[in-house]
Each structure stands twice: as structure tokens, then as C-alpha cells.
């Protein structure tokens, strides 16, 4: 089914409220940047700073909230900032670290199913404790499959890719420490492909993730997955329509920057 009018309205309201709050509260940084200001103009630099501030807001909250709305619209169970409680015993930590080490060294190629089964076989029952890795950006249960997402930036660097892989492995262990029979899939979500129309090519660590089996979902793959339908183009239209509605308000704010140049 397509994106419902209710979901479209909720996403539009979220976007409008977020942008208007930013416009209301935003003040250009007062940092003295004589070279930038003379070369680019204070007004242009203020606009750039505002856009950077919006980018941060997208990363902190908007992606999660939009994905949550889409998942609920598809009648999937979903939670944001989900607390994944559990306890990873020492032997399972060793297994996880061994898997991670071999992937980093190129001594093994990512195989999600095999990694999951190794952790399932080794994990011991544990207490439902909070862990440093307990917070999941987005939890979506589709039928009997539990999907745990870390929603990351469009261009993670090598260290981030390595750290995120370890987190996904530990999430699997945390869940199995509570229920070995759970159908668990831990994933990275990248909200858009900055290389479009070319494929996402940031796979300097290609062997670290099982790309063929969806351990990383990029752009339309992610949005269509959480919505359980092909809604990506419809979602883009919602953003575009909100942008048109807000254009005059944004231009008015930017005009303030020009007057202050």
C-alpha cells in the first residue's frame, strides 16, 4: 500500500515544525572569521551556517522520526531510541571480538547468517541490564523479524564503519542473552545516497558488512523497508511540498542576513 494521507500529514507537520523552530531560534555565529566573511560575504556564510545546522538536526532526530512514522503507517511495531537490554558474557565477547578482528584484517568475509549463528550458539542467558551499546536508534518488528537500526551519516569514515560493525554484533548478543530463539537482524541505515545516480561506493571496508543480505540499507532501500512498500518517491514529494510551502519564510530569514552583511 502507498503512504497514507495520515502519514504524509504527520511527516509534513514534523518538517514544518522543525524548520520553523530553527528559523525562530537561529542566530548566525558571532565567531570572527575575517577571511571567510570577506571572500564569501557574511550573509552567504550565515546561510551556509544555517544549512549546516539543519543538517545536524536531520541527523539527530528527523530521520528517526520519519522512519518511525513510516513503520507505524505500515502497521509494523516500532520504537525510537529503543533500550536493548541484556548481558554479554566473557566467552561471547571473545567470539564477537574474533569475528570483528578477522573481518577487519580481511581474513574473513562478512556473512551475517553465520555471524548470528556463532553468537546464538555461544551466548549464555543473562540479566536484562543496560549496556553501553543498549540504545538503538530505531527498532522495527516486521512479522517475526526484529530489526535493530543504527541510523548513521551519509559518509561514515573508516573508524566509524569499524565501530558500528562491533556495535551490531553486540546488539545481536544482547538480544540473544534474553531469547536465543528471537529472529534478530541488526542493520545500518544510511538515509540517502550522496553519489546518486551512481551506486553507493563508500565500501572501503566492503568485506566488513554483508551487503548482499541487507546489513546496510541505503536511501530508498531503507525507507521502503521500514514502510514495507515502495514509498520512496512519495516521501520525496512530501519533503518537496513542504519546501515550497516554507520557501517564503526561509527567504525572509535569509533577507535578515543580507541586511546585516
C-alpha positions in Angstrom: 0.0 0.0 0.0 1.1 3.6 -0.6 1.9 6.1 2.0 -1.3 7.1 3.7 -2.6 10.7 3.9 -2.2 10.5 7.7 1.5 9.6 7.4 2.0 12.3 4.8 0.4 14.8 7.1 2.5 13.7 10.2 5.7 13.9 8.2 4.8 17.3 6.8 3.9 18.7 10.2 7.2 17.3 11.7 9.2 19.0 8.9 7.4 22.3 9.2 7.6 22.5 12.9 11.3 21.6 12.9 12.3 24.2 10.2 10.1 26.9 11.8 11.7 26.3 15.2 15.1 26.6 13.6 14.2 29.8 11.8 12.9 31.3 15.0 15.8 30.4 17.2 18.7 30.7 14.7 21.3 33.4 15.0 24.5 33.4 12.9 27.6 32.5 14.9 29.4 35.6 16.2 32.8 34.0 15.6 35.2 36.4 13.9 36.1 34.9 10.5 37.6 37.8 8.6 38.9 35.8 5.6 35.6 33.8 5.1 33.5 36.9 5.5 35.4 39.0 3.1 35.7 36.2 0.5 32.1 34.9 0.7 30.2 37.7 2.4 28.7 37.5 5.9 25.2 36.9 4.6 26.3 33.9 2.5 28.3 32.4 5.3 25.3 32.9 7.6 23.1 31.0 5.2 25.7 28.2 4.9 25.8 28.0 8.7 22.0 27.7 8.9 22.0 24.9 6.4 24.8 23.1 8.4 22.6 23.5 11.5 19.7 21.9 9.7 21.9 19.0 8.6 22.7 18.3 12.2 19.0 18.3 13.0 18.3 15.8 10.3 21.0 13.5 11.8 19.8 13.9 15.4 16.1 13.5 15.1 14.3 13.9 11.7 15.4 10.6 10.1 14.4 8.6 13.2 11.0 10.3 13.4 10.2 9.9 9.7 11.2 6.3 9.8 9.1 5.7 12.9 6.0 7.3 11.2 6.6 5.1 8.0 6.9 1.9 10.1 3.8 2.6 12.1 1.9 3.5 9.0 2.6 0.0 7.6 1.3 -1.5 10.9 4.8 -2.6 11.9 5.8 -2.3 15.6 8.3 0.4 16.0 10.2 2.3 18.7 12.7 5.1 18.6 15.7 5.2 21.0 14.9 1.7 22.0 16.6 0.2 25.0 18.0 -3.2 24.1 18.7 -4.8 27.5 20.8 -7.8 28.0 24.2 -9.1 29.2 27.1 -10.4 27.1 29.2 -13.0 28.9 33.0 -13.1 28.5 33.1 -16.1 26.2 30.6 -14.5 23.8 32.6 -11.2 23.9 35.6 -13.2 22.8 33.7 -14.7 19.9 32.4 -11.3 18.9 35.9 -9.8 19.0 37.3 -12.7 17.0 34.7 -12.2 14.3 35.3 -8.5 14.3 39.1 -8.9 14.1 39.1 -11.3 11.2 36.7 -9.1 9.2 38.9 -6.0 9.8 42.1 -8.0 8.9 40.4 -9.3 5.7 40.8 -12.9 7.0 37.1 -13.4 6.6 34.2 -12.0 4.5 31.1 -10.8 6.2 28.4 -13.5 6.4 25.5 -12.2 8.5 23.8 -15.5 9.0 27.0 -17.2 10.0 27.9 -14.4 12.5 24.4 -14.5 14.0 24.5 -18.3 14.5 28.0 -18.2 16.1 26.7 -15.7 18.6 23.5 -17.6 19.2 25.4 -20.8 19.9 27.8 -19.2 22.4 25.7 -16.7 24.3 24.6 -17.5 27.9 21.4 -16.3 29.4 21.9 -13.0 31.1 20.2 -10.4 33.1 18.2 -7.6 31.4 20.8 -4.9 32.1 21.6 -1.7 30.4 24.8 -1.8 28.3 27.0 0.9 26.8 25.5 -0.2 23.4 21.9 -0.6 24.7 20.4 2.4 22.8 19.1 1.5 19.3 18.1 4.4 17.1 15.2 2.6 15.6 13.6 -0.8 16.4 11.1 -2.2 13.8 9.5 -5.6 14.1 8.1 -6.9 10.8 6.2 -10.1 11.2 8.5 -12.1 13.4 11.8 -10.4 12.4 13.3 -7.9 14.9 15.3 -5.2 13.1 17.6 -3.0 15.1 18.9 0.0 13.2 21.7 2.4 13.8 20.9 5.4 11.5 24.3 6.9 10.5 25.6 9.7 8.4 25.8 9.5 4.6 29.6 9.2 4.7 30.9 7.4 7.7 34.7 7.3 7.9 36.7 4.1 8.3 36.8 4.2 12.1 33.1 4.7 12.3 32.4 1.8 10.0 34.6 -0.4 12.2 33.0 0.7 15.4 29.4 0.4 14.1 30.1 -3.2 13.0 31.1 -4.1 16.5 28.0 -2.5 17.9 25.8 -4.5 15.5 27.4 -7.7 16.7 27.0 -6.8 20.3 23.3 -5.9 19.8 22.8 -9.4 18.5 24.4 -10.9 21.6 22.4 -8.6 23.9 19.1 -9.8 22.4 20.1 -13.5 22.4 21.0 -13.2 26.1 17.3 -12.7 26.7 15.9 -15.0 24.0 18.0 -17.4 21.9 15.1 -18.1 19.6 14.5 -14.5 18.6 14.8 -13.7 14.9 17.3 -10.8 15.1 18.7 -8.7 12.3 21.0 -5.7 13.2 21.5 -3.1 10.4 23.0 0.2 9.5 20.7 2.7 7.8 22.1 5.5 5.5 19.2 7.9 4.8 20.4 8.9 1.3 23.0 8.1 -1.4 25.2 11.1 -1.9 26.6 9.5 -5.0 23.3 9.2 -6.8 22.7 8.2 -9.6 25.8 6.1 -9.2 25.7 3.3 -6.7 26.8 3.9 -3.1 30.5 3.3 -3.3 31.8 4.0 0.1 32.8 0.5 0.7 36.5 0.8 1.7 35.6 -1.9 4.2 33.4 -3.9 1.8 34.2 -7.2 3.5 33.2 -5.9 6.9 29.4 -5.9 6.1 27.1 -8.4 4.4 25.9 -6.1 1.7 24.0 -8.7 -0.3 21.8 -9.6 2.7 20.9 -6.0 3.6 23.2 -5.4 6.6 23.4 -1.9 5.3 20.3 -0.2 3.7 20.9 3.0 1.7 18.4 5.6 0.7 15.3 4.1 -0.9 16.2 0.6 0.4 15.9 1.8 4.0 12.7 3.9 3.6 10.9 1.3 1.6 12.0 -1.4 4.0 10.6 0.3 7.2 7.4 1.2 5.3 7.1 -2.3 3.9 6.2 -0.8 0.5 7.7 1.2 -2.4 7.0 4.7 -0.9 10.4 6.5 -1.6 9.3 8.8 -4.4 6.1 9.7 -2.5 8.3 10.5 0.6 10.4 12.8 -1.5 7.3 14.6 -2.7 6.3 15.3 0.9 9.7 17.0 1.5 9.4 18.9 -1.7 5.9 20.2 -1.0 6.9 21.3 2.5 9.9 23.1 1.0 7.6 25.0 -1.4 5.3 26.0 1.5 8.2 27.2 3.6 10.2 28.9 0.9 8.9 32.4 1.6 9.6 32.1 5.4 13.1 30.9 4.7 13.8 33.7 2.2 12.5 36.2 4.7 15.0 34.9 7.3 17.9 35.0 4.8 17.0 38.5 3.9 17.8 39.4 7.5 21.3 38.1 6.9 21.7 40.2 3.8 20.7 43.4 5.7 23.3 42.5 8.3 26.2 41.9 5.9 
